[in-house]
């Protein structure tokens, strides 16, 4: 419980950078509220005083209509301008806060990818970035600012009423305290659990909705849409049930504040009548007192609604801090190291597993790739081939052993140095929901059309792209749904060609290609990686004769190695696989 209640403290510290805007917003809100109270109280006094003055001709002639009317106009104009300024300043401050929160959260989120983020579903992470951060606007806009305004307004109203009668001021202060503290506290208590559940249900609903949209094709094929939609409806009903409960709490709290304001007015009227009967208070001032009290309770109305959702805000903050407090699996130093133009790669006694209780994925791997040499690592699925790449590009760190790039341990390299040294084509390359041009320019920002067309030609995609209606500006769709799997993989190869790093790492680059295109692409890679250090991960023994060295892996261990001819002659399993592919 203590941790949950402290979940918002880190965000309050972040608000310091926007403190001036926040204070200005509170001052504008306070000015708007005081202008509204002043307008109502002065108008009541003006009408009452004018009515009393009109009882006789003499008092009517002596009554000053001009000064009160000026005051009414000033309060009316001031309320309008202050409310307008408060809306602009407060919302601007809120948007600035949300912008800072998103930047702050992303800075903490990025180092966690991919190892730590594997623990979370993508829809859940998205919900935290969007909905949970949006929920934090409740903290300033609906909690801090209204609470400050309500406190200052209550003190000023009680002080104002004290001038007329301490008893009325004291009772009004008590009623304001009951409304501001008692009702608000009860609403916060009643809404605490429900608010947390709303955050959880909202996340669950969005995750299921995203899963439904992403898997719609499979759901239609297997006629499973009905079951999935029922799950979405179930989440929706759970959310609506809790929102209905929050509506009941909100209605009850607003009703209680209205009741308390009425009791405060009746109490003040009871006390004021005695003062009027003893000529200690005139009728016009009675109107001022009554209207000032009723207007003062208007500032209490937003508080229960805001505080009943404080549990929702706390839960959103807790969910964000759950990710922010995670320590990255991999950290990079801030230093910059100059690498050799053609570095070699060394895996020295590498062992790795994803968790302490999990089996070893790699065990005691020793592998050296001399600079400018091309090495293929082959093996069945699950033999640990792709994990070698993940360790080389530092998506994870090995449990034991070290990896060298040139004469540098890769743990000593800055992230920029490592990324510039290696071009990677992953087994499942991601394509952004953007144009083909933008997807290619990720590897080389600002690359010219000639560079892009040259890369596409090398990847055997030029003719295909030329036939597209918009050419390079063709939208590829989310996750490249407008491209085939083989075409998306060749776009990834084109990216590597554009990046043109001294070290190339290719993970199953020909997966999903027909035999002819596969051989053509392998020929391209043979030309493009000449004088480059290449690590090729594959389970297909196609055109490996041009590789300088071939490593066979099984169950996380190196079982044999040599060049193509040596393995054909000395390894029956390799020879059998080669015959089968041929």
C-alpha positions as CSV (number, residue, x, y, z in Angstrom):
1,X,0.0,0.0,0.0
2,X,2.8,2.4,0.9
3,X,4.5,1.9,-2.5
4,X,1.2,2.5,-4.3
5,X,0.6,5.7,-2.4
6,X,4.2,6.8,-3.3
7,X,3.7,5.9,-7.0
8,X,3.1,9.6,-7.9
9,X,6.1,11.1,-6.1
10,X,8.5,10.7,-9.1
11,X,6.0,12.5,-11.4
12,X,5.6,15.3,-8.9
13,X,9.4,15.8,-9.1
14,X,9.2,15.9,-12.9
15,X,6.6,18.7,-12.7
16,X,9.3,21.1,-11.3
17,X,10.4,22.0,-14.8
18,X,6.9,23.3,-15.5
19,X,6.3,25.0,-12.1
20,X,5.9,28.5,-13.5
21,X,3.2,27.5,-15.9
22,X,1.5,25.5,-13.2
23,X,1.5,28.4,-10.8
24,X,0.3,30.8,-13.5
25,X,-2.6,28.4,-14.3
26,X,-3.5,28.2,-10.6
27,X,-3.5,32.0,-10.2
28,X,-5.7,32.4,-13.3
29,X,-8.1,29.8,-11.9
30,X,-8.1,31.5,-8.5
31,X,-8.8,34.8,-10.1
32,X,-11.7,33.4,-12.1
33,X,-13.2,31.8,-9.0
34,X,-12.9,35.0,-6.9
35,X,-14.3,37.0,-9.8
36,X,-17.3,34.6,-10.0
37,X,-17.9,34.9,-6.2
38,X,-17.5,38.6,-6.3
39,X,-19.9,39.0,-9.3
40,X,-22.6,36.9,-7.6
41,X,-22.2,38.6,-4.1
42,X,-22.0,42.1,-5.5
43,X,-24.9,41.5,-7.8
44,X,-27.0,40.3,-4.9
45,X,-26.0,43.2,-2.8
46,X,-26.7,45.6,-5.7
47,X,-30.2,44.3,-6.3
48,X,-31.0,44.1,-2.6
49,X,-29.6,47.6,-1.9
50,X,-31.4,49.1,-4.9
51,X,-34.7,47.5,-3.7
52,X,-34.2,49.0,-0.2
53,X,-33.3,52.3,-1.6
54,X,-36.4,52.4,-3.8
55,X,-38.7,52.2,-0.8
56,X,-38.6,56.0,-0.5
57,X,-37.9,58.8,-2.9
58,X,-35.2,60.3,-0.7
59,X,-33.1,57.1,-0.4
60,X,-33.6,56.4,-4.1
61,X,-32.2,59.8,-5.1
62,X,-29.2,59.3,-2.8
63,X,-28.4,55.7,-3.9
64,X,-25.2,55.4,-6.0
65,X,-25.9,53.2,-8.9
66,X,-22.7,53.8,-10.8
67,X,-20.0,52.4,-8.6
68,X,-21.7,49.0,-7.9
69,X,-22.5,48.7,-11.6
70,X,-18.9,49.3,-12.5
71,X,-17.9,46.6,-10.0
72,X,-20.3,44.2,-11.5
73,X,-19.0,44.8,-15.0
74,X,-15.4,44.5,-13.8
75,X,-16.1,41.2,-12.1
76,X,-18.0,39.9,-15.1
77,X,-15.2,40.8,-17.5
78,X,-12.5,39.6,-15.1
79,X,-14.2,36.3,-14.7
80,X,-14.4,35.8,-18.5
81,X,-10.9,36.8,-19.1
82,X,-9.5,34.8,-16.2
83,X,-11.4,31.7,-17.1
84,X,-10.2,32.0,-20.7
85,X,-6.6,32.5,-19.5
86,X,-6.9,29.6,-17.1
87,X,-8.0,27.3,-19.8
88,X,-5.2,28.2,-22.1
89,X,-2.4,28.2,-19.4
90,X,-3.6,25.1,-17.6
91,X,-4.1,23.0,-20.7
92,X,-0.8,24.3,-22.1
93,X,0.9,23.3,-18.9
94,X,-0.8,19.9,-19.0
95,X,0.3,19.3,-22.6
96,X,3.9,20.3,-21.7
97,X,3.8,17.9,-18.8
98,X,2.5,15.0,-20.9
99,X,5.1,15.8,-23.5
100,X,7.9,15.7,-20.9
101,X,6.4,12.5,-19.4
102,X,6.4,10.7,-22.8
103,X,10.0,11.7,-23.5
104,X,11.1,10.7,-20.0
105,X,9.3,7.4,-20.3
106,X,10.7,6.6,-23.8
107,X,14.2,7.4,-22.6
108,X,13.8,4.7,-19.9
109,X,12.0,2.4,-22.2
110,X,14.5,2.2,-25.1
111,X,17.4,0.6,-23.2
112,X,15.0,-2.2,-22.1
113,X,14.5,-3.5,-25.7
114,X,14.3,-6.2,-26.5
115,X,15.3,-8.4,-23.6
116,X,13.3,-6.7,-20.8
117,X,10.3,-5.8,-23.0
118,X,9.8,-9.4,-23.9
119,X,8.0,-9.7,-20.6
120,X,5.2,-7.4,-21.8
121,X,2.7,-7.6,-24.6
122,X,3.1,-4.9,-27.2
123,X,-0.5,-3.7,-26.7
124,X,0.2,-3.4,-23.0
125,X,3.4,-1.3,-23.6
126,X,1.4,0.9,-26.0
127,X,-1.4,1.3,-23.4
128,X,1.2,2.5,-20.9
129,X,2.7,5.0,-23.3
130,X,-0.7,6.5,-24.3
131,X,-3.4,5.8,-21.8
132,X,-1.4,5.6,-18.5
133,X,0.5,8.8,-19.3
134,X,-2.7,10.5,-20.3
135,X,-4.2,9.5,-17.0
136,X,-1.5,11.6,-15.2
137,X,-3.1,14.8,-16.5
138,X,-5.6,14.2,-13.7
139,X,-2.8,14.9,-11.2
140,X,-2.3,18.6,-12.1
141,X,-5.4,19.6,-14.0
142,X,-8.0,17.9,-11.7
143,X,-6.2,17.4,-8.4
144,X,-3.4,19.9,-7.7
145,X,-4.8,23.0,-9.2
146,X,-8.5,22.7,-8.0
147,X,-7.3,21.6,-4.5
148,X,-5.1,24.7,-4.3
149,X,-7.8,27.0,-5.6
150,X,-10.4,25.4,-3.2
151,X,-8.1,25.9,-0.2
152,X,-7.2,29.5,-0.9
153,X,-10.8,30.4,-1.8
154,X,-12.1,28.8,1.4
155,X,-9.7,30.8,3.5
156,X,-10.5,34.0,1.7
157,X,-14.3,33.5,2.0
158,X,-14.1,32.7,5.7
159,X,-12.0,35.8,6.2
160,X,-14.5,37.8,4.2
161,X,-17.4,36.5,6.3
162,X,-15.5,37.2,9.5
163,X,-15.9,40.8,8.8
164,X,-19.6,40.5,9.1
165,X,-19.9,37.9,11.8
166,X,-17.3,35.4,13.3
167,X,-20.0,32.8,14.0
168,X,-21.2,32.7,10.4
169,X,-17.6,32.5,9.2
170,X,-16.8,29.7,11.6
171,X,-19.8,27.6,10.7
172,X,-19.1,28.2,7.0
173,X,-15.5,27.1,7.5
174,X,-16.7,23.9,9.1
175,X,-19.1,23.1,6.3
176,X,-16.4,23.8,3.7
177,X,-14.0,21.5,5.6
178,X,-16.6,18.7,5.7
179,X,-17.3,19.1,1.9
180,X,-13.6,19.5,0.9
181,X,-12.1,17.0,3.3
182,X,-14.9,14.6,4.3
183,X,-16.8,14.1,1.1
184,X,-13.6,14.2,-1.0
185,X,-11.9,11.8,1.3
186,X,-14.8,9.4,1.2
187,X,-15.0,9.6,-2.6
188,X,-11.3,8.9,-2.8
189,X,-11.6,5.9,-0.5
190,X,-14.6,4.5,-2.4
191,X,-13.0,5.0,-5.8
192,X,-9.5,3.7,-4.9
193,X,-10.0,0.1,-5.8
194,X,-12.4,0.7,-8.6
195,X,-10.0,3.3,-10.1
196,X,-7.2,0.7,-10.2
197,X,-9.5,-1.9,-11.7
198,X,-10.5,0.6,-14.4
199,X,-6.8,1.0,-15.4
200,X,-6.4,-2.8,-15.5
201,X,-9.6,-3.3,-17.5
202,X,-8.8,-0.5,-19.9
203,X,-5.4,-2.1,-20.6
204,X,-6.9,-5.6,-21.0
205,X,-9.6,-4.3,-23.4
206,X,-7.0,-2.5,-25.6
207,X,-4.7,-5.4,-25.7
208,X,-7.5,-7.8,-26.8
209,X,-8.7,-5.3,-29.4
210,X,-5.2,-4.9,-30.8
211,X,-4.8,-8.7,-30.9
212,X,-8.1,-9.0,-32.7
213,X,-7.1,-6.5,-35.4
214,X,-3.7,-8.0,-35.8
215,X,-4.9,-11.5,-36.1
216,X,-8.1,-10.8,-38.0
217,X,-7.0,-12.8,-41.1
218,X,-6.3,-15.9,-39.0
219,X,-9.6,-15.5,-37.1
220,X,-11.5,-15.3,-40.3
221,X,-9.8,-18.4,-41.8
222,X,-10.5,-20.5,-38.7
223,X,-13.9,-19.0,-38.1
224,X,-12.8,-17.9,-34.6
225,X,-14.0,-14.3,-34.8
226,X,-17.0,-15.1,-32.6
227,X,-14.9,-16.4,-29.7
228,X,-12.5,-13.5,-29.9
229,X,-15.3,-10.9,-30.1
230,X,-16.8,-12.5,-27.0
231,X,-13.5,-12.0,-25.2
232,X,-13.5,-8.4,-26.2
233,X,-17.1,-7.9,-25.1
234,X,-16.3,-9.6,-21.8
235,X,-13.4,-7.1,-21.2
236,X,-15.7,-4.2,-22.3
237,X,-18.5,-5.3,-19.9
238,X,-16.0,-5.5,-17.0
239,X,-14.8,-1.9,-17.8
240,X,-18.3,-0.6,-18.1
241,X,-19.3,-2.2,-14.8
242,X,-16.5,-0.3,-13.0
243,X,-17.2,2.9,-14.8
244,X,-20.9,2.6,-13.7
245,X,-19.7,2.3,-10.1
246,X,-17.5,5.3,-10.5
247,X,-20.6,7.2,-11.8
248,X,-22.6,6.2,-8.8
249,X,-19.8,7.5,-6.5
250,X,-19.6,10.7,-8.5
251,X,-23.3,11.3,-8.3
252,X,-23.4,10.6,-4.5
253,X,-20.5,12.9,-3.8
254,X,-22.0,15.8,-5.8
255,X,-25.3,15.3,-4.1
256,X,-23.6,15.4,-0.7
257,X,-21.8,18.6,-1.5
258,X,-25.0,20.2,-2.7
259,X,-26.7,19.1,0.5
260,X,-23.8,20.5,2.6
261,X,-23.9,23.8,0.8
262,X,-27.6,24.0,1.5
263,X,-27.1,23.3,5.2
264,X,-24.3,25.9,5.3
265,X,-26.7,28.5,3.7
266,X,-29.5,27.6,6.2
267,X,-27.1,27.8,9.1
268,X,-25.8,31.2,8.0
269,X,-29.4,32.4,7.4
270,X,-30.4,31.2,10.9
271,X,-27.6,33.2,12.4
272,X,-27.9,36.2,10.2
273,X,-31.7,36.6,10.8
274,X,-30.9,37.3,14.5
275,X,-28.3,39.8,13.5
276,X,-30.7,41.5,11.1
277,X,-33.4,41.6,13.8
278,X,-31.0,43.4,16.2
279,X,-29.9,45.8,13.4
280,X,-26.4,44.4,13.5
281,X,-26.7,43.4,9.8
282,X,-28.7,45.0,7.0
283,X,-30.7,43.1,4.3
284,X,-28.3,43.9,1.5
285,X,-25.3,42.5,3.4
286,X,-27.4,39.4,4.2
287,X,-27.7,38.8,0.4
288,X,-23.9,39.2,0.1
289,X,-23.3,36.6,2.8
290,X,-25.8,34.1,1.4
291,X,-24.6,34.3,-2.2
292,X,-20.9,34.3,-1.2
293,X,-21.4,31.1,0.7
294,X,-23.3,29.4,-2.1
295,X,-20.7,30.5,-4.6
296,X,-17.8,29.3,-2.4
297,X,-19.1,25.7,-2.5
298,X,-18.9,25.7,-6.3
299,X,-15.1,25.3,-6.0
300,X,-15.7,22.1,-4.0
301,X,-17.7,20.3,-6.7
302,X,-14.7,19.2,-8.8
303,X,-12.7,17.8,-5.8
304,X,-14.6,14.5,-5.1
305,X,-14.6,13.6,-8.9
306,X,-10.9,14.2,-9.1
307,X,-9.9,12.4,-6.0
308,X,-12.2,9.4,-6.6
309,X,-10.1,8.8,-9.8
310,X,-6.8,9.3,-7.9
311,X,-6.6,5.5,-7.5
312,X,-6.8,5.3,-11.3
313,X,-4.0,7.9,-11.6
314,X,-1.9,6.1,-8.9
315,X,-2.3,2.8,-10.7
316,X,-1.2,4.4,-14.0
317,X,1.8,5.9,-12.3
318,X,2.7,2.5,-10.7
319,X,2.4,0.8,-14.1
320,X,4.8,3.3,-15.7
321,X,7.3,3.1,-12.8
322,X,7.1,-0.7,-13.1
323,X,8.9,-0.3,-16.5
324,X,11.0,2.8,-15.5
325,X,12.5,1.0,-12.4
326,X,13.6,-2.0,-14.5
327,X,17.3,-2.3,-15.0
328,X,18.4,-2.7,-18.7
329,X,19.9,-6.1,-19.5
330,X,22.5,-4.3,-21.6
331,X,24.1,-0.9,-21.0
332,X,26.5,0.9,-23.2
333,X,29.4,3.2,-22.1
334,X,29.4,6.8,-23.2
335,X,32.9,6.6,-24.6
336,X,33.8,6.5,-28.3
337,X,36.3,4.0,-29.5
338,X,38.0,3.9,-32.9
339,X,37.7,0.5,-34.5
340,X,39.8,-1.0,-37.2
341,X,38.6,-0.5,-40.7
342,X,38.2,-4.3,-41.1
343,X,37.8,-5.8,-37.7
344,X,37.8,-9.5,-37.0
345,X,35.3,-11.2,-34.7
346,X,36.1,-13.5,-31.8
347,X,33.7,-15.5,-29.6
348,X,35.8,-16.6,-26.6
349,X,34.2,-19.3,-24.5
350,X,30.7,-17.9,-24.8
351,X,27.8,-19.5,-22.8
352,X,24.3,-18.1,-22.6
353,X,20.8,-18.8,-21.3
354,X,17.8,-16.5,-20.9
355,X,17.2,-17.3,-17.3
356,X,19.0,-19.1,-14.5
357,X,16.5,-21.9,-14.5
358,X,16.4,-22.2,-18.3
359,X,18.6,-24.6,-20.3
360,X,21.8,-23.4,-21.9
361,X,21.2,-22.0,-25.4
362,X,25.0,-21.7,-26.1
363,X,27.7,-23.5,-24.2
364,X,31.4,-22.9,-24.4
365,X,31.4,-21.4,-27.9
366,X,34.8,-20.5,-29.3
367,X,34.7,-19.0,-32.8
368,X,37.0,-16.7,-34.7
369,X,36.1,-14.8,-37.9
370,X,39.2,-13.1,-39.4
371,X,38.8,-9.7,-40.9
372,X,37.6,-9.9,-44.5
373,X,36.6,-13.6,-44.1
374,X,33.1,-14.9,-44.7
375,X,31.8,-17.6,-42.3
376,X,28.5,-19.4,-42.4
377,X,26.9,-20.9,-39.3
378,X,24.5,-23.7,-40.1
379,X,22.3,-25.9,-38.0
380,X,18.7,-26.9,-37.2
381,X,16.2,-24.6,-35.7
382,X,17.0,-24.1,-32.0
383,X,20.7,-24.9,-32.3
384,X,21.6,-21.4,-31.1
385,X,22.6,-19.8,-34.4
386,X,20.5,-16.6,-34.1
387,X,21.5,-16.2,-30.5
388,X,25.1,-15.7,-31.7
389,X,23.9,-12.6,-33.6
390,X,21.9,-11.3,-30.7
391,X,25.0,-11.5,-28.5
392,X,27.2,-9.9,-31.2
393,X,24.9,-6.9,-31.6
394,X,24.4,-6.8,-27.8
395,X,20.7,-7.4,-27.5
396,X,21.8,-9.6,-24.6
397,X,25.1,-10.1,-22.8
398,X,26.6,-13.6,-22.5
399,X,26.5,-15.3,-19.2
400,X,30.1,-16.0,-19.4
401,X,32.9,-15.4,-21.9
402,X,33.4,-12.3,-24.1
403,X,33.1,-11.2,-27.7
404,X,35.7,-9.1,-29.4
405,X,35.3,-6.8,-32.4
406,X,38.8,-6.1,-33.6
407,X,40.9,-5.7,-30.5
408,X,37.9,-4.3,-28.4
409,X,35.6,-6.2,-26.1
410,X,32.2,-5.2,-27.4
411,X,31.1,-4.2,-23.9
412,X,33.6,-1.3,-24.1
413,X,32.1,0.0,-27.3
414,X,29.5,2.8,-27.4
415,X,26.2,2.0,-28.9
416,X,26.8,4.2,-31.9
417,X,30.3,2.7,-32.6
418,X,28.8,-0.9,-32.5
419,X,25.8,-0.1,-34.7
420,X,28.0,1.7,-37.3
421,X,30.4,-1.3,-37.5
422,X,27.7,-3.9,-38.2
423,X,25.0,-4.2,-40.9
424,X,22.3,-6.7,-39.8
425,X,19.6,-8.5,-41.7
426,X,17.5,-10.1,-39.0
427,X,15.4,-13.3,-39.3
428,X,12.2,-11.3,-39.0
429,X,13.0,-7.7,-40.3
430,X,10.5,-5.1,-39.3
431,X,9.0,-2.8,-41.9
432,X,7.5,0.4,-40.7
433,X,4.0,1.6,-41.8
434,X,5.6,4.1,-44.2
435,X,6.8,4.4,-47.8
436,X,9.4,2.1,-49.3
437,X,11.7,5.1,-49.5
438,X,11.4,5.8,-45.8
439,X,12.0,2.2,-44.9
440,X,15.2,2.1,-46.9
441,X,16.5,5.4,-45.6
442,X,16.5,4.1,-42.1
443,X,19.8,2.5,-43.0
444,X,21.2,5.7,-44.7
445,X,19.2,8.9,-43.9
446,X,19.3,11.2,-46.9
447,X,20.2,8.6,-49.4
448,X,19.6,9.7,-52.9
449,X,17.2,8.0,-55.3
450,X,20.2,6.6,-57.3
451,X,21.5,5.0,-54.1
452,X,18.1,3.5,-53.3
453,X,17.6,2.1,-56.8
454,X,21.2,0.7,-56.8
455,X,20.5,-1.1,-53.5
456,X,17.2,-2.4,-54.8
457,X,18.8,-3.7,-57.9
458,X,21.4,-5.5,-55.9
459,X,18.6,-7.1,-53.8
460,X,16.8,-8.1,-56.9
461,X,13.8,-5.8,-56.2
462,X,14.3,-3.0,-58.8
463,X,12.0,-4.4,-61.4
464,X,9.3,-5.1,-58.9
465,X,9.4,-1.6,-57.4
466,X,9.5,0.1,-60.9
467,X,6.2,-1.6,-61.7
468,X,4.5,-0.2,-58.5
469,X,2.2,2.8,-59.2
470,X,4.2,5.1,-56.8
471,X,7.6,3.5,-57.1
472,X,9.8,4.3,-54.1
473,X,6.9,6.3,-52.6
474,X,4.7,3.2,-52.4
475,X,3.2,2.7,-49.0
476,X,4.2,-0.8,-47.7
477,X,1.5,-1.0,-45.0
478,X,1.8,-2.0,-41.4
479,X,4.5,-4.6,-41.0
480,X,4.9,-4.7,-44.8
481,X,1.6,-6.4,-45.4
482,X,1.5,-5.1,-48.9
483,X,4.8,-7.0,-49.6
484,X,5.4,-10.7,-49.6
485,X,7.7,-12.3,-47.0
486,X,10.5,-12.7,-49.5
487,X,10.1,-9.1,-50.8
488,X,10.3,-7.7,-47.3
489,X,13.4,-9.8,-46.6
490,X,15.0,-8.4,-49.8
491,X,14.2,-4.8,-48.6
492,X,16.1,-5.7,-45.4
493,X,19.0,-6.9,-47.6
494,X,18.8,-3.6,-49.5
495,X,19.1,-1.8,-46.1
496,X,22.2,-3.6,-45.3
497,X,23.7,-2.7,-48.7
498,X,22.9,0.9,-48.0
499,X,24.4,0.8,-44.5
500,X,27.6,-0.8,-46.0
501,X,29.3,-1.5,-42.6
502,X,32.6,-3.4,-42.4
503,X,30.9,-6.3,-40.7
504,X,27.8,-8.0,-42.2
505,X,25.5,-10.2,-40.1
506,X,22.8,-12.0,-42.1
507,X,20.3,-14.2,-40.4
508,X,18.5,-16.5,-42.9
509,X,18.5,-13.8,-45.6
510,X,17.1,-16.2,-48.3
511,X,14.2,-17.5,-46.2
512,X,10.9,-17.4,-48.1
513,X,12.6,-17.0,-51.5
514,X,12.1,-19.3,-54.5
515,X,15.2,-21.3,-55.6
516,X,16.1,-19.0,-58.5
517,X,15.8,-15.8,-56.5
518,X,17.7,-17.4,-53.6
519,X,20.6,-18.2,-55.8
520,X,20.6,-14.8,-57.4
521,X,20.6,-13.1,-54.0
522,X,23.4,-15.3,-52.8
523,X,25.4,-14.3,-55.8
524,X,24.7,-10.6,-54.9
525,X,25.8,-11.2,-51.3
526,X,29.0,-12.9,-52.6
527,X,29.9,-9.7,-54.6
528,X,28.8,-7.2,-51.9
529,X,30.6,-8.8,-49.1
530,X,33.9,-9.1,-50.8
531,X,36.6,-7.7,-48.5
532,X,33.9,-7.5,-45.8
533,X,33.7,-9.6,-42.6
534,X,30.6,-11.7,-42.9
535,X,28.7,-13.9,-40.5
536,X,25.9,-15.8,-42.3
537,X,23.3,-17.7,-40.3
538,X,21.4,-20.3,-42.4
539,X,19.9,-23.7,-42.3
540,X,19.9,-23.9,-46.1
541,X,23.1,-25.2,-47.8
542,X,22.7,-23.1,-51.0
543,X,25.9,-21.7,-52.6
544,X,28.0,-22.0,-49.6
545,X,31.1,-23.0,-51.6
546,X,32.2,-19.3,-51.6
547,X,32.3,-19.2,-47.8
548,X,35.8,-19.2,-46.3
549,X,34.6,-21.2,-43.3
550,X,31.5,-23.2,-42.3
551,X,30.5,-23.9,-38.7
552,X,28.0,-26.6,-37.9
553,X,26.0,-26.2,-34.6
554,X,23.8,-28.5,-32.7
555,X,22.1,-28.0,-29.3
556,X,24.1,-24.8,-28.6
557,X,27.5,-26.4,-29.4
558,X,29.9,-26.4,-32.3
559,X,30.0,-30.0,-33.6
560,X,32.2,-29.5,-36.7
561,X,33.7,-26.8,-38.9
562,X,35.8,-26.4,-42.0
563,X,35.4,-25.1,-45.5
564,X,32.8,-26.4,-47.9
565,X,35.0,-29.1,-49.5
566,X,36.4,-30.3,-46.2
567,X,32.9,-30.8,-44.8
568,X,31.7,-32.6,-47.9
569,X,34.5,-35.1,-47.6
570,X,34.7,-35.5,-43.8
571,X,31.1,-34.9,-42.5
572,X,28.5,-37.4,-43.8
573,X,25.6,-35.3,-42.3
574,X,26.7,-32.2,-44.2
575,X,27.2,-34.1,-47.4
576,X,23.7,-35.6,-47.1
577,X,22.2,-32.2,-46.5
578,X,24.0,-30.8,-49.5
579,X,22.8,-33.6,-51.8
580,X,19.2,-33.1,-50.6
581,X,19.4,-29.3,-51.4
582,X,21.0,-29.9,-54.7
